[in-house]
Amino acid sequence: MPAALQPLPAPQAPSATAVPPQVTAGPNAGSVSSAASTGTPGGAFGACVIARESGGNPQIMNATGHYGLYQFSESTWIAYGGSAADFGHASVAEQNRVFANALAAGGESNWAPYDGC
């Protein structure tokens, strides 16, 4: 007689602030990055933006030229202190710094209406 089947545990809902590690492309190819482990500025809002904009990939560039964890346009990147020379290949630390500058200057509106965060 076959053994009785055991029920599987109920699935856990993912955390709203969890950002899965992603393998990066570009100059850091092969490395794994987790935005959450680098001290995401903006707390839950910043984590939400990362999850919705880039899925945690700091080197992603979309078809309209928006780049990185927070999908900066080049003009927004420069306006909040990003180096024009680094746009398209900035470190996670630099992306976080520019995003923190944007939030400190009231720039949350660059993301909130589009991401629902």
Steps between C-alpha positions, in 0.01 A plus 500: 500500500649842405602740774257785573582826325590790726353844419747763382548805721306810394705730277631817662417834340815686393599802702406832340851632563696194396714547193642178363870491413564546130801419288626825357602582148766742386819578691397286798388200293496182700458673833182472698342811644217548741381855536357418842843400630656831395279721720224613269422869550137587548421186699188319377445762229850447360463123513166526319651717227785253449263204485274668245758686293792258466423181690826561686728510194727805544630496143173466305428756227149508356398580143435867582846553653404479868776337700580312818327395818272803499475539120634854492466708187833662419361845584368386840830325569698819436247727676547310827880487492580200283808520283411520130804282431366226731147490359452149364764332714487648850560296814212407728641741760491788252146413390390492864670837564325665204164349603552625859578847361179488296293403804663767718411762238138385483552303181281207606253619237744379233397144593183485713242576227645235272578221743213518745748491788 
